[in-house]
Amino acid sequence: MQHSTYLIVGAGHAGIVAARKIRSIRPEDSILLIGEENMLPYERPALSKEVLSGHRDVSNLVIRSAEALESERLDVLLDDRVEAITPDRKMATTKSGRHISYEKLLIATGSRPRHLPLEGLFGDRVHYLRTASDALRLRAHLGPKTRLLIIGAGFVGLEVAATARAHIGCDVTVLEAGPHILGRGAPDALRQVLSGLHRLSGVNILTHTTVAGVSEGDGSSMAVMTAGGAVHTCDVILVCIGAVPNEELARDAGIATDGGILTDAFGRTDLPDIWAAGEVARHRVPFLDAPVRFESWQMAQTQAAIVGANIAGETRPITYVPWFWTDQFGHNFQLLGELSAQADVHVLRGNGELQATHFYHIGGQLVGALCIDDGKHVPPIRRALEKGQSIDLERLSDRSTKLAKAFL
């Protein structure tokens, strides 16, 4: 039986960040990461953009090279997966039959695309996007004039739509069952700007449109039927209807789960010596009353580093300002904090809707911001949110006043 002081289940971004943090605190202890992909830990944001467009090779996404991992004494087992955890024996069993004992365990199994259970929605030209191999497979099926139909107008679906239209020349249609794009937590200002950009670029977005069935069309085409009776003929289908946390391994081991692995404010599960981090974790944060699960790069970076430090013996609560960004049609959009629909909105300066910062506040208390092609404002806003500062609207409106002086 193999033994590792720290065992990390999941060799993705969150896993490697946590492992490196543990190593910085515990230089002599053994650390083993196990991942089911055959690629070293890599960053995923570029998959729907630069990788799909062909402007970036997947090898450039790797966070740490094999040589760097060896120099840090971080062992990585790829192309295998942990299929069972026995907490009372502190043992994990992999698909290949390995038995690995541990002292501390971190579960960082991430999430997977939510599947749409429809008859006919399968085959080589039906895609989901999560891994590097998914992105390469999708790219191989796209070309100029390819009719790409995307089911779901969330961030990933819209990023692929923008990439396929602007960089590949596809004819793109997006079907969204809800009343508008970006149905979960996006501010109206972002929805309006992105809807306009996609429309001007030739992307056809249809809301209030539910897919009812898929069938073979003429030749290699497919026919997508909607609940309203419309038929859309396409060459390739991409399903982007959200993600499902990979919580089954934890649940089967007796760890508490509920739409993700439940943890306390330090990343600990309800079983001794077991933590969870990344998109699979549903944890408590100071600014919200209920446990939350975020799907973003920041979860794999900031939160995983904090949990890694706690596994190694520190006691740091998970505190950070939620931060997400998307790049579409050459424009950058960054969201910080909690962009509540109940918040008041104040627009800071800017040259129009495609270069502006929107502040969200409740009773003068800063709760979030949307920066459109205005990344220079992100650091001071993040610091203000971390400190729980309020804003002086009069100073904020004064172009001669530095942004930092508008925070109280």
N, C-alpha and C positions, 0 to 999 in steps of 0.2 A: 504494500500500500504506500502510495506517495503521500508526503506531508508538506504542507505549506503553512507558515504562521498566518499569513493573510491570503485568503482565497477570494478572488473577484470573479463572479459569474457574469460574463458579458465583457467582451473586449472591444467595446466601442469607445466613443469620445469620453463619456462619463467614467468608464472603467479605467482608462489610461490616466486621466486627470487625477482621479482618486489614488491610483497606484503611485504616481509620482509624488503626490503630497505625503502619502505614507512613507515613501522612501526618504523624503527630506527630513522626516522626524525620526524614523527608525532605520538607520543606515545599515544595520546588520541583519535584520529579519528577512526571512524568505517571503516573496510575493509572487503569486501565480495568477494570471488572467486566463480565462477560458472563453473563447468566442467561436460561434458556429460558422462565421464567414471565413473564407480562406485568405483574407487580406488583413494586414496589420491595421491597428486602430486608425481611423481616418475621420475627417470632418465631412458632414453631409450637406451643408447649405448649398454648395456649388453644384450638386447633382442636377438640380432643376434648372440651372442656369449655364455656367461655363462648360460643365461636362457635357450636357445635352447639346449645346451649340457646337461642340468640338474644339472650343478654345482652351480647354484645359484637360490634361490627361489625368486619369484617376490615380496614377502613381504619385502625383503631386499633392494629393489630399492627405497622404499619410502623415500623422502627427509626429511620430518618432520612428526613425529608421531602425532596422534590425540591429545595426551597429550601436546606435544610441541606447536602445533597450538593453543590449548586452552590457554596455558600460555602466548602466544604472542598476544592473542585476535585477531586471524585471523579466521574469519568465512568462512567455505567452504561448498558449496552446491553441492553435487555430484549427478550423474545420472539424470541430467537435462541439458537443453541447452537453451541459449538465442536465440530466433527465430526472434526477431525484436528489433531494437533500434530506438527511436524517439528522435533525438538530440534536437529539439526545446523545448521539454518538459523534457529533461534529464531523460528519462525513458527507461527501458528495460523490455521486456516481454519474459517469458520462455515458453517452451513447456508444462509444467505442469500448466500454467495459472497464475504464479506469476507475479506481476507488481512491479518493483523495481526502485525507483528513486535514482539518484546519483548526486554528485557535480563534480567529475572527473571520467572519464571512460578510462580504458585501454583494448584494444582488443589484446588478445594473443591466438588466436585460432589455431595457428600452421598450419600444412599442412596434407595432406592425400595422400595415394599412388595413382599414376596415373594408371588408369585401361586400359587394352588392350581390345578394343571392337571387340572381335571375337566370332563368333557363336561356342558354345560348351565349351567356357572357363568359366565354372561355376561348382558348385557342391562342395561336401565336400572335395575333394582332390585338389582343386584349391585354392591357398592361396595368400594373400598379407600380408606384415609385417609392422605394425606401432605401434600397442598397445600390452600391456602385454597379453591380451586375444588372440591376433593374434599369438603371440609366443608360447603360451601354446597349442593352437589348432594345429599349425604346428608340434610342438614337438611330439604330440600324434600320428601323422601319420608317423613318421620317426623311422627307426630301421635299424639294420645291413642288408645290401644288398638291402634296399629300393632304388628304382630307382627314384632319384630326378632330375627333370628337372627345371632349373632356366632360366627364360627369362629376360635378362638384366645383363650386367657385370659391374654395378656400384659398389660402395663401399658396400652397403647392400647385393647385390647379391653375391659378392665375399666373404664377411664375412660369410654368411650362407653356401656357398659352402665349405669353409674351415672348419667350425664347423661340418657340416654334414659328411664330409669326414674323418676328423681327430678324432672326438670324438664319432661319432655314427656309422661310418662304412658304410655310404650310397654310392651307385654308383651315381656319380654326373656328370651331363652334363649342361653346361652353353651355352646358345645361345645369341649372341650379334649381333644386326643389323649393328652396326658400324664397322669401320675398325680395331678397337682395343678395349681393355678393358678400363674402366675409361675414357669415352669419354669427360668428362667435366672438364677441368682445371688441370688434373693430369700431372706431368712431365713424360717424356719418361723413365727416370731412374726407377721410381716407377712401371710403366707398365711392364718393362722388368723383374724386380725382381719378382713381383707378378705372372706374367705369368709363369716364371720358377718354382716358388714354387708350384703353382697349378698343373702344368704338372708333376713335379716329385712326387707329392702326389697322382696322379691318377685322378685328375679332368679333364674332357674333355671340353675344351673351344673352341667354334666355332665362329669365327667372320664373318662378311659379311653374316650373316644368319638371315633372316627375317621369322618370324612365319606367316604362311598363314592360318592355320586352326587347329582345334582340334576335335577329334572324339573319341568315345568309342572304346577301344581295346578288347582283350580277357579278360574275367573275370572282375577284378576291375581295369585293366590297361587303359591307355589312349594313343592315338596315336597323336603325334604333327607333322603336316606337315609343311615343310618350302617352301619358294617361289622357291627354287631351285629343289624341287621335292623329297627331302629326307624325311624319316619318322623316328621319334624317339619315341620309346615306353617307357612309364614311369608309375610309380605308383602315384607320387605326382608332382604337378606343383606349382612353386612359381614365381609370376610375380613381377619383380623389375625394373620398367622402369621410375623411377623418382617420384617426388612428386608435388602435386598441392597445392598452398596456399589456405587456407580456408578464402577467401576474400569476399565471397558472402554476409555475414551479413553486413559488412561495406559498400559494394557497394550498397546494397538495402537501406541503411540508408543515401545515398547521399555523402558518403566519397569517395574521389578520390582513385582509384585503377588502377593498371596496372601490372599484374603479381605479385601481392602482394599489400598490403596497402601502399600507398605512404606517407612518412613522411619527415620532415625536418631533419636537423642534430641533433635535440634534441629529436626526436621520436614523434613530434606532427603531427597530420593529418591536413587536410585543414579545419576542423571544430573545433570550440572552445571547449576546455576542453576534447578533445578526443585524446588519444595517441595509438600507436601500438608498439608491441615488439615481439621478437622471430621470428620464421621462416615465419610468415605471413607478416612481415614488410619489406618493401623495402625502405631503407633509404640511406642518403648521408653520405659518409665517406671521410676524407681529401685526401686519396691517389688515389681515383678514381673520374672521372668526372661525371659519371652517377649514379643514385640510384642503389643499389645492394640488393640482397636478398640471405643470406647465410643459408644453411641447415647444422647446426652443433651444437654440445653441447655448444660451446662458445656463440652462439647467445642467447641461453636460459640462460646463466650464466652472461657473462660480459655485453652484450648489454642491457639485461633486467634490470640489476641493475642500469645502467646509466639512462635508461628511467624512472625507478621507482623513482630515486632521483629527476628527473625533474618534474614528476607529483606532488611530495611532495613539490615543490617550488624552487628547485635548478635550475641552468642553466648550465648544463655540456654538451658539444657536444659529440656525439658518436664517440669516438676515441679508436681504439684497433687494434691490429695486427691479421688478420685472422689466425686461428689455427685449425687444424683438425688432428685427429689420427685414425689409424685403427690397429687392432691386428689380425694377420692371421698366422696360423701354428707356433705359438710360437714366432713370431717376431713382433716387434713394429715399426710402421712407423708414423712419425709426419711431418706434412707439415705446414709451417709458411709463411705468407706474400703472395705475388703475384708471382706465379711460371710461369712467362711469357715465351712463346715459343721464344720470341725475345731476351731473356736474355742469357748472357754468363754463363757457368756453371764451377765451380771450386770445385773439390772434396777435402775435408779436411781429411787427415789422414785415420784412419780406418784400419780394417784388411781384407777388401774385400768388395764385393757388399752388403753383409749382415751385415756389421758393418761399416758405413761410414756416413759422413755428406756432402751433396751437397749444395754449396752456389750458389745462382742465383744473378747475378749483371748485371747492364747496365752501362757501362762506369765507372766501379768501385763503383757505387752506389748500395748498398745492397738492393735487392727487395724481397728476399725470401730464404727459405732453406728447404731441405728434410733431416730429420734425421732418419737413419735406425738403430735400436737397439743402439741408441746414444743419449738417452734422456738427458744426462748431459749437452749437448750443447744448449738445448732449451731455458733455462732462459737467458743466455747472448745474444743469437741471437734475442730473442724477445725484449730485452732492446735496442739492436742496431737498430732494425727495428723501434721501437717507437721513437727513437731519430733521425732517418733518416741518420744514419751513413754510411760512405763508408768503403771499406775494402782495406787493404794493402795486395796484393796477395803474395808479397815476404815474409812478416811475416806470412801470413796464411799457406804458404808451409813449414815454418820452424817448425819442430816438437818440438823444444825446447822453442818456443814462446807460451805463454799463449794466448788462444783464444781472450780474452778481449783486448789484446794489438794489435791485428790485425785490430781492428775497429778504424776508424779515425773520 
